[in-house]
Amino acid sequence: MSIKLEDIPENTVTADDFVGKKVIDREGIQYGKVKHIHINQNTLSVSGVTIHEGFNKDYFLSNNYIDKFTDETLLLSRPPVRVGLLVVDIDGHKFGKIKKLHKNMTTNELESIEISLGLLKSKVISKSEIWGIGEKVILKMTGIEYKKLD
């Protein structure tokens, strides 16, 4: 037996409608698909989404990354920094990959990244040292400046 729902406002959709949509940024880079929508229990607003990028590669994006949903995609307002991204200097020379993200516990904002420099070494770089984010993370420094950090 089917019941017709009345008085549903226009532009109202269910969270299920977003699951499986492609996630892309303004440059057309695809980051995976929407796996879950997270709702704030107090305000009933979207607090973020879980993105499924591949086998065991899920990550959370807070609502400040979300620009809008279309019929087929979730458009991001800015590209996300995530574990596994290649890190290069301002001249494009490779340093390593992001091993860990350090975030503020209360705001969930990125504070620094930890770059893997082989099996046992890593280096922590402040968010302020990041020049750009896309298919890789570009730092504001050259390789020589990077090697002097510790």
CYANA upper distance limits for C-alpha pairs under 8 A (distance plus 0.5 A):
  8 ILE  CA     12 THR  CA      7.62
 13 VAL  CA     17 ASP  CA      7.19
 14 THR  CA     18 PHE  CA      8.23
 15 ALA  CA     19 VAL  CA      7.63
 15 ALA  CA     37 ILE  CA      6.82
 18 PHE  CA     34 VAL  CA      7.21
 18 PHE  CA     37 ILE  CA      8.17
 18 PHE  CA     69 PHE  CA      8.32
 18 PHE  CA     74 LEU  CA      8.49
 19 VAL  CA     33 LYS  CA      8.01
 19 VAL  CA     34 VAL  CA      5.53
 19 VAL  CA     35 LYS  CA      5.91
 19 VAL  CA     36 HIS  CA      6.80
 19 VAL  CA     37 ILE  CA      8.05
 20 GLY  CA     33 LYS  CA      5.76
 20 GLY  CA     34 VAL  CA      5.54
 20 GLY  CA     35 LYS  CA      6.72
 21 LYS  CA     33 LYS  CA      5.81
 21 LYS  CA     34 VAL  CA      5.97
 21 LYS  CA     72 GLU  CA      6.17
 21 LYS  CA     73 THR  CA      5.46
 21 LYS  CA     74 LEU  CA      6.91
 22 LYS  CA     30 GLN  CA      7.52
 22 LYS  CA     31 TYR  CA      8.08
 22 LYS  CA     32 GLY  CA      6.44
 22 LYS  CA     33 LYS  CA      4.96
 22 LYS  CA     34 VAL  CA      7.07
 22 LYS  CA     72 GLU  CA      7.26
 22 LYS  CA     73 THR  CA      5.21
 22 LYS  CA     74 LEU  CA      6.61
 23 VAL  CA     30 GLN  CA      6.18
 23 VAL  CA     31 TYR  CA      5.93
 23 VAL  CA     32 GLY  CA      6.08
 23 VAL  CA     33 LYS  CA      5.93
 23 VAL  CA     34 VAL  CA      7.23
 23 VAL  CA     51 ILE  CA      8.23
 23 VAL  CA     73 THR  CA      6.24
 23 VAL  CA     74 LEU  CA      5.25
 23 VAL  CA     75 LEU  CA      6.60
 23 VAL  CA     76 LEU  CA      7.68
 24 ILE  CA     28 GLY  CA      6.14
 24 ILE  CA     29 ILE  CA      5.86
 24 ILE  CA     30 GLN  CA      4.87
 24 ILE  CA     31 TYR  CA      6.42
 24 ILE  CA     32 GLY  CA      8.36
 24 ILE  CA     73 THR  CA      7.58
 24 ILE  CA     74 LEU  CA      6.90
 24 ILE  CA     75 LEU  CA      5.83
 24 ILE  CA     76 LEU  CA      6.58
 25 ASP  CA     29 ILE  CA      6.11
 25 ASP  CA     30 GLN  CA      7.37
 25 ASP  CA     75 LEU  CA      6.18
 25 ASP  CA     76 LEU  CA      5.16
 25 ASP  CA     77 SER  CA      7.09
 25 ASP  CA     78 ARG  CA      6.78
 25 ASP  CA     79 PRO  CA      6.37
 26 ARG  CA     75 LEU  CA      7.76
 26 ARG  CA     76 LEU  CA      7.29
 26 ARG  CA     77 SER  CA      7.44
 26 ARG  CA     78 ARG  CA      7.69
 29 ILE  CA    134 GLY  CA      8.15
 29 ILE  CA    135 GLU  CA      7.93
 31 TYR  CA     51 ILE  CA      8.07
 31 TYR  CA     53 GLU  CA      6.66
 32 GLY  CA     51 ILE  CA      6.57
 32 GLY  CA     52 HIS  CA      5.87
 32 GLY  CA     53 GLU  CA      4.65
 32 GLY  CA     54 GLY  CA      7.71
 33 LYS  CA     51 ILE  CA      6.01
 33 LYS  CA     52 HIS  CA      5.77
 33 LYS  CA     53 GLU  CA      7.02
 34 VAL  CA     49 VAL  CA      7.24
 34 VAL  CA     50 THR  CA      6.60
 34 VAL  CA     51 ILE  CA      5.28
 34 VAL  CA     52 HIS  CA      6.71
 34 VAL  CA     74 LEU  CA      8.28
 35 LYS  CA     49 VAL  CA      7.83
 35 LYS  CA     50 THR  CA      5.89
 35 LYS  CA     51 ILE  CA      5.95
 35 LYS  CA     52 HIS  CA      6.20
 36 HIS  CA     49 VAL  CA      6.08
 36 HIS  CA     50 THR  CA      5.50
 36 HIS  CA     51 ILE  CA      7.79
 37 ILE  CA     46 VAL  CA      7.54
 37 ILE  CA     48 GLY  CA      6.80
 37 ILE  CA     49 VAL  CA      5.12
 37 ILE  CA     50 THR  CA      7.06
 38 HIS  CA     46 VAL  CA      6.31
 38 HIS  CA     47 SER  CA      6.01
 38 HIS  CA     48 GLY  CA      5.68
 38 HIS  CA     49 VAL  CA      6.09
 38 HIS  CA     50 THR  CA      8.15
 39 ILE  CA     44 LEU  CA      6.25
 39 ILE  CA     45 SER  CA      6.06
 39 ILE  CA     46 VAL  CA      5.06
 39 ILE  CA     47 SER  CA      5.88
 39 ILE  CA     48 GLY  CA      7.76
 40 ASN  CA     44 LEU  CA      5.57
 40 ASN  CA     45 SER  CA      6.01
 40 ASN  CA     46 VAL  CA      6.69
 40 ASN  CA     47 SER  CA      6.10
 41 GLN  CA     45 SER  CA      8.42
 46 VAL  CA     63 ASN  CA      7.10
 47 SER  CA     62 SER  CA      6.40
 47 SER  CA     63 ASN  CA      5.64
 48 GLY  CA     60 PHE  CA      7.44
 48 GLY  CA     61 LEU  CA      5.95
 48 GLY  CA     62 SER  CA      4.56
 48 GLY  CA     63 ASN  CA      4.92
 48 GLY  CA     64 ASN  CA      8.48
 48 GLY  CA     66 ILE  CA      8.38
 49 VAL  CA     60 PHE  CA      6.25
 49 VAL  CA     61 LEU  CA      5.92
 49 VAL  CA     62 SER  CA      7.05
 49 VAL  CA     63 ASN  CA      7.88
 50 THR  CA     58 ASP  CA      7.00
 50 THR  CA     59 TYR  CA      6.01
 50 THR  CA     60 PHE  CA      4.95
 50 THR  CA     61 LEU  CA      6.82
 51 ILE  CA     58 ASP  CA      5.94
 51 ILE  CA     59 TYR  CA      5.90
 51 ILE  CA     60 PHE  CA      6.72
 51 ILE  CA     61 LEU  CA      7.85
 52 HIS  CA     56 ASN  CA      8.45
 52 HIS  CA     57 LYS  CA      6.53
 52 HIS  CA     58 ASP  CA      5.01
 52 HIS  CA     59 TYR  CA      7.36
 53 GLU  CA     57 LYS  CA      5.77
 53 GLU  CA     58 ASP  CA      6.50
 54 GLY  CA     58 ASP  CA      7.90
 59 TYR  CA     82 ARG  CA      8.39
 61 LEU  CA     65 TYR  CA      6.96
 61 LEU  CA     80 PRO  CA      8.10
 62 SER  CA     66 ILE  CA      8.03
 62 SER  CA    108 ASN  CA      8.38
 64 ASN  CA     77 SER  CA      8.28
 65 TYR  CA     76 LEU  CA      5.98
 65 TYR  CA     77 SER  CA      5.87
 65 TYR  CA     78 ARG  CA      6.44
 65 TYR  CA     79 PRO  CA      8.11
 65 TYR  CA     80 PRO  CA      7.96
 66 ILE  CA     74 LEU  CA      7.81
 66 ILE  CA     75 LEU  CA      6.89
 66 ILE  CA     76 LEU  CA      5.24
 66 ILE  CA     77 SER  CA      6.18
 67 ASP  CA     74 LEU  CA      8.16
 67 ASP  CA     75 LEU  CA      5.96
 67 ASP  CA     76 LEU  CA      5.49
 67 ASP  CA     77 SER  CA      5.20
 68 LYS  CA     74 LEU  CA      6.57
 68 LYS  CA     75 LEU  CA      5.85
 68 LYS  CA     76 LEU  CA      7.61
 69 PHE  CA     73 THR  CA      6.41
 69 PHE  CA     74 LEU  CA      5.00
 69 PHE  CA     75 LEU  CA      6.54
 70 THR  CA     74 LEU  CA      6.80
 70 THR  CA     75 LEU  CA      8.01
 79 PRO  CA    133 ILE  CA      6.72
 79 PRO  CA    134 GLY  CA      6.45
 80 PRO  CA    133 ILE  CA      7.80
 80 PRO  CA    134 GLY  CA      8.29
 81 VAL  CA     85 LEU  CA      7.98
 81 VAL  CA    133 ILE  CA      7.31
 81 VAL  CA    137 VAL  CA      8.05
 82 ARG  CA     98 ILE  CA      7.70
 82 ARG  CA    101 LEU  CA      7.72
 83 VAL  CA     97 LYS  CA      8.10
 83 VAL  CA     98 ILE  CA      5.51
 83 VAL  CA     99 LYS  CA      6.13
 83 VAL  CA    100 LYS  CA      6.40
 83 VAL  CA    101 LEU  CA      7.34
 84 GLY  CA     97 LYS  CA      5.92
 84 GLY  CA     98 ILE  CA      5.52
 84 GLY  CA     99 LYS  CA      6.82
 85 LEU  CA     97 LYS  CA      5.86
 85 LEU  CA     98 ILE  CA      5.98
 85 LEU  CA    135 GLU  CA      7.75
 85 LEU  CA    136 LYS  CA      6.06
 85 LEU  CA    137 VAL  CA      7.26
 86 LEU  CA     94 LYS  CA      7.83
 86 LEU  CA     95 PHE  CA      8.24
 86 LEU  CA     96 GLY  CA      6.44
 86 LEU  CA     97 LYS  CA      4.91
 86 LEU  CA     98 ILE  CA      7.08
 86 LEU  CA    135 GLU  CA      8.27
 86 LEU  CA    136 LYS  CA      5.42
 86 LEU  CA    137 VAL  CA      6.70
 87 VAL  CA     94 LYS  CA      6.60
 87 VAL  CA     95 PHE  CA      6.13
 87 VAL  CA     96 GLY  CA      5.98
 87 VAL  CA     97 LYS  CA      5.92
 87 VAL  CA     98 ILE  CA      7.31
 87 VAL  CA    115 ILE  CA      8.02
 87 VAL  CA    136 LYS  CA      6.36
 87 VAL  CA    137 VAL  CA      5.25
 87 VAL  CA    138 ILE  CA      6.50
 87 VAL  CA    139 LEU  CA      7.85
 88 VAL  CA     92 GLY  CA      5.71
 88 VAL  CA     93 HIS  CA      5.64
 88 VAL  CA     94 LYS  CA      4.85
 88 VAL  CA     95 PHE  CA      5.90
 88 VAL  CA     96 GLY  CA      7.86
 88 VAL  CA    136 LYS  CA      7.79
 88 VAL  CA    137 VAL  CA      6.78
 88 VAL  CA    138 ILE  CA      5.57
 88 VAL  CA    139 LEU  CA      6.80
 89 ASP  CA     93 HIS  CA      5.85
 89 ASP  CA     94 LYS  CA      7.16
 89 ASP  CA     95 PHE  CA      7.63
 89 ASP  CA    138 ILE  CA      6.15
 89 ASP  CA    139 LEU  CA      5.48
 89 ASP  CA    140 LYS  CA      7.27
 89 ASP  CA    141 MET  CA      6.28
 89 ASP  CA    142 THR  CA      5.74
 89 ASP  CA    143 GLY  CA      6.48
 89 ASP  CA    146 TYR  CA      8.47
 90 ILE  CA    131 TRP  CA      8.28
 90 ILE  CA    138 ILE  CA      6.51
 90 ILE  CA    139 LEU  CA      6.12
 90 ILE  CA    140 LYS  CA      6.02
 90 ILE  CA    141 MET  CA      6.09
 90 ILE  CA    142 THR  CA      6.08
 91 ASP  CA    142 THR  CA      7.02
 92 GLY  CA    138 ILE  CA      7.93
 93 HIS  CA    143 GLY  CA      7.67
 95 PHE  CA    115 ILE  CA      8.33
 95 PHE  CA    117 LEU  CA      7.50
 96 GLY  CA    115 ILE  CA      6.59
 96 GLY  CA    116 SER  CA      6.07
 96 GLY  CA    117 LEU  CA      6.03
 96 GLY  CA    118 GLY  CA      8.15
 97 LYS  CA    115 ILE  CA      6.02
 97 LYS  CA    116 SER  CA      6.01
 97 LYS  CA    117 LEU  CA      8.13
 98 ILE  CA    113 ILE  CA      7.09
 98 ILE  CA    114 GLU  CA      6.30
 98 ILE  CA    115 ILE  CA      5.05
 98 ILE  CA    116 SER  CA      6.60
 99 LYS  CA    113 ILE  CA      8.11
 99 LYS  CA    114 GLU  CA      5.95
 99 LYS  CA    115 ILE  CA      5.85
 99 LYS  CA    116 SER  CA      5.85
 99 LYS  CA    122 SER  CA      8.48
100 LYS  CA    113 ILE  CA      6.50
100 LYS  CA    114 GLU  CA      5.53
100 LYS  CA    115 ILE  CA      7.73
101 LEU  CA    110 LEU  CA      7.47
101 LEU  CA    111 GLU  CA      8.45
101 LEU  CA    112 SER  CA      6.90
101 LEU  CA    113 ILE  CA      5.31
101 LEU  CA    114 GLU  CA      6.83
102 HIS  CA    110 LEU  CA      6.56
102 HIS  CA    111 GLU  CA      6.18
102 HIS  CA    112 SER  CA      5.66
102 HIS  CA    113 ILE  CA      6.34
102 HIS  CA    114 GLU  CA      8.04
103 LYS  CA    107 THR  CA      8.48
103 LYS  CA    108 ASN  CA      5.93
103 LYS  CA    109 GLU  CA      5.82
103 LYS  CA    110 LEU  CA      4.85
103 LYS  CA    111 GLU  CA      5.70
103 LYS  CA    112 SER  CA      7.54
104 ASN  CA    108 ASN  CA      5.50
104 ASN  CA    109 GLU  CA      5.89
104 ASN  CA    110 LEU  CA      6.93
104 ASN  CA    111 GLU  CA      6.89
110 LEU  CA    127 LYS  CA      7.30
111 GLU  CA    126 SER  CA      6.72
111 GLU  CA    127 LYS  CA      5.84
112 SER  CA    124 VAL  CA      7.11
112 SER  CA    125 ILE  CA      5.98
112 SER  CA    126 SER  CA      4.71
112 SER  CA    127 LYS  CA      5.20
113 ILE  CA    124 VAL  CA      6.10
113 ILE  CA    125 ILE  CA      5.89
113 ILE  CA    126 SER  CA      7.01
113 ILE  CA    127 LYS  CA      7.42
114 GLU  CA    122 SER  CA      6.90
114 GLU  CA    123 LYS  CA      6.01
114 GLU  CA    124 VAL  CA      4.80
114 GLU  CA    125 ILE  CA      6.83
115 ILE  CA    122 SER  CA      5.81
115 ILE  CA    123 LYS  CA      5.72
115 ILE  CA    124 VAL  CA      6.73
115 ILE  CA    125 ILE  CA      8.04
116 SER  CA    120 LEU  CA      8.47
116 SER  CA    121 LYS  CA      6.73
116 SER  CA    122 SER  CA      4.94
116 SER  CA    123 LYS  CA      7.28
117 LEU  CA    121 LYS  CA      5.54
117 LEU  CA    122 SER  CA      5.52
117 LEU  CA    123 LYS  CA      7.79
118 GLY  CA    122 SER  CA      7.91
123 LYS  CA    150 ASP  CA      7.80
125 ILE  CA    129 GLU  CA      7.16
126 SER  CA    130 ILE  CA      7.99
129 GLU  CA    139 LEU  CA      6.22
129 GLU  CA    140 LYS  CA      5.95
129 GLU  CA    141 MET  CA      7.90
130 ILE  CA    137 VAL  CA      7.55
130 ILE  CA    138 ILE  CA      6.56
130 ILE  CA    139 LEU  CA      4.93
130 ILE  CA    140 LYS  CA      6.25
131 TRP  CA    137 VAL  CA      8.20
131 TRP  CA    138 ILE  CA      5.95
131 TRP  CA    139 LEU  CA      5.47
131 TRP  CA    140 LYS  CA      5.40
132 GLY  CA    137 VAL  CA      6.39
132 GLY  CA    138 ILE  CA      5.53
132 GLY  CA    139 LEU  CA      7.42
133 ILE  CA    137 VAL  CA      5.16
133 ILE  CA    138 ILE  CA      6.84
141 MET  CA    145 GLU  CA      6.40
141 MET  CA    146 TYR  CA      6.89
142 THR  CA    146 TYR  CA      6.71
143 GLY  CA    147 LYS  CA      6.70
144 ILE  CA    148 LYS  CA      7.07
145 GLU  CA    149 LEU  CA      7.31
